[in-house]
Amino acid sequence: MNLQRLSIRQTYATIEIETRQAKQQMESPPGDLQIESAPAEMEISKTHGGLKIDNSKAWLALGNGNHLEWYRMVTDQMEGQFLVNLSNIVEEGNRLAKFKVPGNTIADMMVNRTQEKTIIRYVGEASADNVKLEFSPDQLNVDWSTHEPNIEYTPNKPYISVEPGAVDVYLKNKNSIQMWVSNYDIYA
């Protein structure tokens, strides 16, 4: 018995995809930097100190002082000496008024006058404080003047190159269907 047989053959479509990655290249050259700085300046000024010695009172105590100071010292004592002399004269007058008292009153007064001491000092007082010292140390002044630095920076543009990526899609094989009829003998 001959029978008909239907045969179907199908092929599927094939899609192919190819990709290329993107490429990026970047170069960044360093910028130009210029720095200018003037040196700092220092100014030093110095005032000289000194030693002052005042020994006028020491010379006055030795009797070799300033004549004006010596004159003032002596004249300042005159009032006291005047009062002492006045009291001595009054005392001598009182003694002379008592002429009935036995003894040699005038001779005794003369002896006292030759031995009396004046209260006027003709030299200054001796003391460790007669010499005065005044010391002033040196003064040192330091002045700084700083200068601001001048900084200039010029950036350089970066170089960038880009290759874009790509995707290629295409049909590698077409799809197809084939059909045919053939005789088929079941007993053969």
Backbone bond lengths (Angstrom), bond angles and torsions (degrees), N, CA, C in turn:
res aa  C-N    CA-C-N  psi(-1)  N-CA   C-N-CA  omega(-1)  CA-C   N-CA-C  phi
1 M - - - 1.419 - - 1.530 105.92 -
2 N 1.281 111.64 130.41 1.455 117.80 179.88 1.523 108.80 -100.58
3 L 1.230 110.69 126.98 1.474 116.52 179.04 1.534 108.11 -120.21
4 Q 1.246 113.27 157.74 1.458 119.31 176.92 1.551 108.19 -96.13
5 R 1.269 112.64 139.25 1.461 115.90 179.05 1.531 108.21 -124.70
6 L 1.324 114.51 134.11 1.457 120.48 179.29 1.527 107.10 -97.59
7 S 1.324 116.34 124.50 1.473 120.41 177.42 1.533 108.21 -113.34
8 I 1.279 114.94 136.63 1.474 121.69 178.69 1.530 107.55 -126.88
9 R 1.289 114.84 128.52 1.459 119.69 176.30 1.532 107.51 -125.29
10 Q 1.286 114.66 129.76 1.465 120.32 -176.45 1.522 108.17 -123.55
11 T 1.297 115.90 137.17 1.472 120.96 170.92 1.532 107.15 -116.51
12 Y 1.280 115.19 141.06 1.475 120.25 -178.57 1.526 109.84 -89.13
13 A 1.275 114.26 152.63 1.468 119.21 176.55 1.530 109.00 -75.25
14 T 1.315 114.37 145.86 1.476 119.46 177.96 1.524 107.77 -119.07
15 I 1.328 114.34 123.52 1.467 120.37 176.88 1.525 106.79 -104.04
16 E 1.305 115.48 132.38 1.462 119.24 178.24 1.529 108.12 -113.95
17 I 1.335 115.79 138.35 1.482 122.41 179.48 1.517 107.57 -123.20
18 E 1.312 115.65 124.16 1.468 121.23 175.01 1.525 107.38 -116.66
19 T 1.309 115.05 133.21 1.480 119.56 178.52 1.522 109.45 -122.53
20 R 1.336 114.54 144.90 1.467 121.87 170.54 1.521 106.68 -119.85
21 Q 1.308 115.58 129.73 1.465 118.57 -179.45 1.521 110.04 -72.63
22 A 1.311 113.99 149.48 1.474 119.10 176.94 1.524 108.36 -71.84
23 K 1.328 115.49 147.66 1.463 120.61 178.38 1.521 108.02 -120.58
24 Q 1.298 114.07 134.31 1.462 119.51 178.23 1.515 107.93 -129.66
25 Q 1.309 115.96 131.28 1.452 121.12 179.80 1.518 107.06 -125.73
26 M 1.323 115.73 131.53 1.458 119.59 -176.27 1.529 108.98 -133.50
27 E 1.327 115.22 131.03 1.460 121.52 174.79 1.510 107.55 -125.81
28 S 1.327 115.00 132.42 1.466 119.22 179.23 1.523 108.16 -126.91
29 P 1.331 116.78 98.81 1.464 118.03 178.21 1.531 109.78 -70.83
30 P 1.341 116.79 148.62 1.474 118.80 -179.79 1.520 110.79 -65.95
31 G 1.334 115.01 151.70 1.463 120.62 178.36 1.521 110.84 -75.24
32 D 1.325 114.92 168.34 1.464 121.08 178.41 1.522 108.25 -94.32
33 L 1.328 116.23 123.03 1.463 122.23 -178.75 1.519 108.61 -117.20
34 Q 1.331 115.80 126.35 1.458 121.13 176.98 1.520 108.26 -126.64
35 I 1.316 115.04 124.55 1.466 120.97 179.81 1.519 108.00 -121.13
36 E 1.312 115.16 126.02 1.468 121.03 174.70 1.515 107.45 -121.91
37 S 1.307 115.18 129.74 1.460 119.47 -179.14 1.521 108.67 -140.32
38 A 1.308 115.35 122.36 1.467 119.82 175.99 1.525 107.89 -79.75
39 P 1.308 117.46 143.15 1.471 118.59 -179.48 1.528 111.27 -66.80
40 A 1.297 115.20 150.79 1.464 120.65 177.32 1.527 109.13 -69.00
41 E 1.316 115.11 155.28 1.455 119.96 -179.12 1.517 109.17 -117.38
42 M 1.315 114.23 138.80 1.459 120.40 179.67 1.523 108.02 -122.65
43 E 1.328 115.31 130.67 1.455 120.29 179.17 1.523 107.92 -121.01
44 I 1.312 114.71 125.06 1.463 120.42 -178.16 1.522 108.03 -115.09
45 S 1.309 115.14 127.03 1.462 119.22 174.55 1.526 107.99 -124.43
46 K 1.290 114.61 141.82 1.466 119.69 -174.52 1.520 108.31 -130.88
47 T 1.315 115.37 128.97 1.458 120.26 172.61 1.524 107.11 -105.64
48 H 1.283 114.89 132.32 1.459 119.43 -176.32 1.519 110.73 -76.31
49 G 1.292 114.75 136.55 1.460 120.71 175.02 1.524 109.08 -82.32
50 G 1.269 114.19 -170.42 1.458 116.21 179.76 1.509 111.42 -168.49
51 L 1.303 113.82 169.84 1.459 122.35 177.78 1.514 107.11 -123.05
52 K 1.323 115.93 119.87 1.463 120.93 177.63 1.519 108.19 -106.54
53 I 1.299 115.56 127.91 1.461 121.20 -179.84 1.532 107.69 -118.07
54 D 1.320 115.85 121.77 1.465 121.08 175.74 1.527 107.21 -110.26
55 N 1.332 115.92 102.41 1.458 120.27 -178.82 1.526 111.75 -113.84
56 S 1.337 115.43 24.51 1.465 118.95 -178.28 1.526 111.27 -64.37
57 K 1.335 117.74 -37.26 1.469 119.33 178.77 1.522 111.70 -68.91
58 A 1.335 117.34 -31.67 1.472 119.76 177.21 1.521 110.18 -67.36
59 W 1.346 117.35 -42.66 1.468 119.53 177.69 1.523 111.07 -66.59
60 L 1.334 116.90 -34.18 1.462 120.08 177.40 1.519 110.55 -66.42
61 A 1.345 116.01 -36.26 1.474 119.56 177.74 1.523 111.06 -68.35
62 L 1.349 117.97 -25.80 1.467 121.32 178.28 1.533 111.55 -89.17
63 G 1.330 116.94 -5.83 1.459 119.91 179.80 1.514 113.15 88.39
64 N 1.315 119.19 11.66 1.460 122.35 -179.07 1.517 111.83 -120.95
65 G 1.329 116.90 31.13 1.455 119.94 -175.14 1.508 113.17 -82.35
66 N 1.276 114.61 -170.62 1.455 123.43 177.90 1.532 108.28 -66.60
67 H 1.328 116.82 136.61 1.466 119.97 -175.43 1.523 111.90 -65.55
68 L 1.305 117.35 -37.55 1.465 120.08 -179.92 1.523 110.92 -65.94
69 E 1.347 116.93 -42.65 1.468 120.28 177.01 1.528 110.77 -64.24
70 W 1.324 116.07 -41.54 1.472 119.32 179.41 1.525 109.68 -62.88
71 Y 1.331 117.22 -43.14 1.463 121.67 179.59 1.530 110.56 -61.10
72 R 1.336 117.14 -43.29 1.469 119.88 178.87 1.523 111.13 -64.42
73 M 1.341 116.25 -40.68 1.464 119.68 -179.43 1.540 110.50 -62.38
74 V 1.311 116.84 -42.37 1.476 120.05 -178.22 1.524 110.51 -71.23
75 T 1.325 117.22 -45.01 1.473 119.14 -177.56 1.530 111.65 -67.62
76 D 1.343 118.09 -28.82 1.461 119.28 176.72 1.526 111.67 -66.58
77 Q 1.322 117.91 -21.99 1.472 121.46 -179.41 1.533 112.85 -92.20
78 M 1.327 117.08 -7.42 1.462 120.48 -174.53 1.519 113.42 -65.49
79 E 1.312 117.36 -36.14 1.466 119.25 -179.30 1.522 110.70 -62.96
80 G 1.340 116.09 -43.26 1.469 119.54 178.14 1.516 111.85 -63.69
81 Q 1.359 115.84 -41.76 1.469 119.87 178.98 1.538 110.78 -64.80
82 F 1.337 115.76 -37.59 1.459 120.02 177.97 1.523 110.67 -61.21
83 L 1.320 117.41 -43.78 1.467 120.54 -179.45 1.526 111.33 -66.42
84 V 1.348 117.27 -37.81 1.469 120.45 177.20 1.534 109.84 -64.45
85 N 1.350 116.42 -45.28 1.477 120.15 179.51 1.524 111.02 -62.94
86 L 1.339 116.33 -39.52 1.464 120.49 -179.82 1.521 110.16 -64.40
87 S 1.322 116.62 -42.32 1.471 118.93 179.69 1.525 110.94 -67.10
88 N 1.345 117.64 -34.80 1.473 120.45 177.27 1.533 111.02 -65.90
89 I 1.346 115.42 -40.58 1.473 119.15 179.55 1.524 110.27 -65.26
90 V 1.311 117.76 -40.97 1.470 121.19 178.64 1.517 109.71 -64.31
91 E 1.332 116.29 -41.64 1.467 120.07 -179.84 1.536 111.02 -64.91
92 E 1.355 115.51 -41.92 1.464 118.78 178.20 1.543 110.73 -65.81
93 G 1.314 116.45 -38.29 1.474 119.59 177.56 1.509 111.42 -63.62
94 N 1.330 116.57 -39.23 1.470 119.65 177.98 1.521 110.61 -66.05
95 R 1.330 116.15 -37.32 1.470 119.02 178.88 1.539 110.95 -68.05
96 L 1.342 115.83 -38.24 1.468 119.29 179.20 1.535 111.01 -69.78
97 A 1.328 116.87 -28.23 1.453 119.76 179.07 1.518 111.39 -68.81
98 K 1.313 114.93 -24.06 1.472 119.69 178.55 1.526 108.73 -93.54
99 F 1.308 116.97 60.48 1.464 120.57 -176.39 1.515 112.45 -71.55
100 K 1.329 118.32 -11.09 1.463 120.68 -179.88 1.521 111.31 -81.79
101 V 1.296 117.54 -11.31 1.477 121.06 -178.79 1.526 106.86 -71.12
102 P 1.344 117.29 133.76 1.460 117.95 179.80 1.525 111.21 -69.54
103 G 1.287 116.76 149.95 1.460 123.36 178.82 1.511 110.58 120.27
104 N 1.320 114.29 175.30 1.461 120.65 -178.36 1.518 107.43 -102.61
105 T 1.303 116.51 91.20 1.448 122.57 -173.86 1.522 111.20 -68.19
106 I 1.293 119.91 -44.22 1.461 122.72 -177.33 1.520 110.58 -65.50
107 A 1.338 117.81 -40.22 1.470 120.82 179.07 1.524 110.67 -65.22
108 D 1.320 115.57 -40.11 1.479 118.70 178.59 1.536 110.87 -64.18
109 M 1.326 116.68 -39.42 1.456 119.86 179.19 1.526 110.78 -64.16
110 M 1.322 117.62 -39.19 1.460 121.28 179.76 1.529 111.36 -66.40
111 V 1.298 116.91 -38.70 1.474 120.38 177.67 1.529 109.15 -63.85
112 N 1.336 116.34 -43.12 1.469 119.87 179.80 1.527 110.88 -63.56
113 R 1.363 116.40 -37.46 1.467 118.72 -179.01 1.513 111.81 -68.41
114 T 1.299 118.26 -35.33 1.466 120.06 179.68 1.528 111.14 -72.16
115 Q 1.305 117.49 -22.88 1.462 119.77 -178.22 1.539 113.47 -102.13
116 E 1.318 116.68 -3.77 1.473 117.33 -177.69 1.542 110.70 -72.91
117 K 1.301 114.86 148.41 1.472 122.00 -178.74 1.519 109.00 -112.36
118 T 1.307 114.54 142.44 1.461 120.05 178.52 1.531 110.24 -79.17
119 I 1.311 115.83 152.32 1.477 118.77 176.04 1.517 110.78 -93.95
120 I 1.304 117.54 -2.68 1.469 120.39 179.32 1.513 108.63 -77.98
121 R 1.323 113.74 128.13 1.467 119.40 175.16 1.517 107.32 -97.67
122 Y 1.321 115.38 131.70 1.465 120.24 -179.17 1.536 112.31 -100.42
123 V 1.295 116.04 -2.99 1.476 121.35 174.03 1.530 107.08 -127.60
124 G 1.324 115.00 157.12 1.463 119.40 -179.86 1.519 111.41 -73.16
125 E 1.312 114.14 172.31 1.457 119.85 -179.14 1.524 109.88 -79.09
126 A 1.311 116.46 132.12 1.466 120.83 178.76 1.530 108.81 -77.33
127 S 1.333 115.16 127.27 1.465 119.94 -178.02 1.527 108.88 -156.32
128 A 1.310 114.27 155.75 1.471 119.05 176.54 1.529 111.07 -73.88
129 D 1.330 116.58 -15.52 1.461 120.80 -179.71 1.519 113.17 -89.85
130 N 1.337 118.02 6.99 1.463 120.44 -177.93 1.521 112.63 -70.49
131 V 1.311 118.30 -26.63 1.466 121.74 179.10 1.531 107.34 -102.05
132 K 1.337 115.23 120.51 1.464 120.20 179.74 1.518 108.81 -109.08
133 L 1.319 115.24 130.23 1.465 122.00 179.48 1.520 108.88 -111.26
134 E 1.314 115.60 135.62 1.462 121.44 175.62 1.523 107.22 -132.08
135 F 1.324 115.02 113.89 1.467 120.49 -177.23 1.517 109.10 -111.95
136 S 1.324 116.66 130.10 1.466 121.55 173.46 1.526 106.87 -120.91
137 P 1.352 117.30 121.48 1.473 119.90 -177.52 1.521 111.32 -73.58
138 D 1.327 114.74 164.96 1.469 120.54 176.16 1.529 109.09 -63.92
139 Q 1.314 115.65 143.78 1.464 121.23 176.12 1.530 108.17 -107.67
140 L 1.310 115.72 128.29 1.461 121.33 -179.38 1.523 107.76 -116.81
141 N 1.331 115.94 120.57 1.468 121.45 179.08 1.525 108.56 -113.69
142 V 1.329 115.70 125.04 1.462 121.53 179.68 1.527 107.59 -116.94
143 D 1.337 116.65 121.57 1.457 122.29 178.13 1.523 109.11 -116.55
144 W 1.324 114.79 128.25 1.469 121.33 177.85 1.515 108.80 -105.61
145 S 1.307 116.62 139.12 1.463 121.05 170.28 1.530 107.02 -127.74
146 T 1.315 113.84 115.72 1.467 119.45 -178.64 1.522 109.37 -97.86
147 H 1.306 116.15 157.18 1.454 122.28 179.14 1.520 108.54 -119.93
148 E 1.311 115.33 141.99 1.467 120.08 178.10 1.533 108.98 -75.05
149 P 1.317 117.27 137.05 1.466 118.45 176.30 1.528 110.63 -73.22
150 N 1.320 115.44 148.74 1.462 121.76 177.63 1.525 107.30 -102.74
151 I 1.322 116.50 111.80 1.470 121.64 -176.29 1.522 108.16 -114.48
152 E 1.336 115.75 123.10 1.461 121.15 176.45 1.529 108.02 -122.49
153 Y 1.316 114.98 127.64 1.461 120.42 180.00 1.523 108.30 -125.44
154 T 1.334 115.78 125.90 1.467 121.55 178.13 1.525 107.53 -115.45
155 P 1.341 117.88 110.11 1.463 118.67 -179.75 1.528 110.28 -76.98
156 N 1.321 116.45 149.79 1.463 122.76 175.39 1.522 108.16 -104.00
157 K 1.336 115.29 142.13 1.454 119.14 -178.55 1.522 109.96 -70.33
158 P 1.309 117.05 141.33 1.465 118.66 175.80 1.534 109.83 -75.88
159 Y 1.330 114.92 149.72 1.465 121.59 176.35 1.517 108.10 -98.28
160 I 1.320 115.31 120.88 1.460 120.27 -178.14 1.533 108.01 -124.85
161 S 1.330 115.26 125.79 1.472 119.34 174.40 1.536 107.40 -124.12
162 V 1.337 114.11 136.22 1.467 120.13 -176.06 1.523 108.49 -128.04
163 E 1.329 115.46 128.89 1.471 121.15 169.27 1.517 105.78 -107.31
164 P 1.295 115.99 114.15 1.457 116.07 -176.51 1.533 110.87 -68.71
165 G 1.285 114.04 152.26 1.459 119.42 176.07 1.529 109.90 -77.16
166 A 1.305 115.87 165.92 1.474 119.53 -178.92 1.525 109.48 -141.30
167 V 1.292 114.35 149.99 1.464 121.12 174.92 1.538 106.11 -126.24
168 D 1.330 115.22 118.71 1.468 120.22 176.92 1.533 107.70 -107.08
169 V 1.283 114.49 121.56 1.463 120.68 177.96 1.533 106.36 -117.61
170 Y 1.310 115.34 126.37 1.472 118.22 177.79 1.524 108.76 -147.53
171 L 1.351 113.10 165.45 1.466 121.35 -178.75 1.517 107.62 -92.53
172 K 1.308 115.37 114.73 1.454 119.75 -178.42 1.544 110.12 -81.53
173 N 1.292 116.68 -46.47 1.468 121.93 178.19 1.521 108.17 -129.89
174 K 1.317 113.75 138.11 1.454 118.84 176.45 1.524 109.33 -81.57
175 N 1.296 113.64 152.78 1.468 116.49 173.97 1.542 108.80 -81.09
176 S 1.273 115.06 150.87 1.481 118.18 -179.63 1.523 109.55 -151.54
177 I 1.305 113.05 154.69 1.473 120.63 174.47 1.532 106.50 -131.32
178 Q 1.301 114.98 126.00 1.471 120.15 175.16 1.545 108.36 -116.56
179 M 1.257 112.46 132.43 1.476 117.48 178.21 1.547 107.19 -129.32
180 W 1.263 114.27 138.90 1.478 119.29 175.16 1.521 110.73 -151.30
181 V 1.261 113.78 160.84 1.471 119.77 -178.90 1.535 105.68 -116.86
182 S 1.292 114.67 135.09 1.465 119.42 178.50 1.520 108.69 -134.32
183 N 1.325 115.03 155.94 1.448 119.56 178.01 1.504 108.42 -78.49
184 Y 1.282 111.62 145.86 1.451 116.27 -176.70 1.516 108.26 -137.00
185 D 1.315 115.82 122.37 1.475 118.35 179.52 1.496 106.61 -102.97
186 I 1.257 114.70 119.43 1.468 119.98 -174.71 1.528 110.10 -72.10
187 Y 1.446 118.54 -29.70 1.452 121.20 -174.55 1.515 112.63 -96.18
188 A 1.149 119.14 -6.04 1.449 118.83 -174.18 1.464 112.50 -84.37
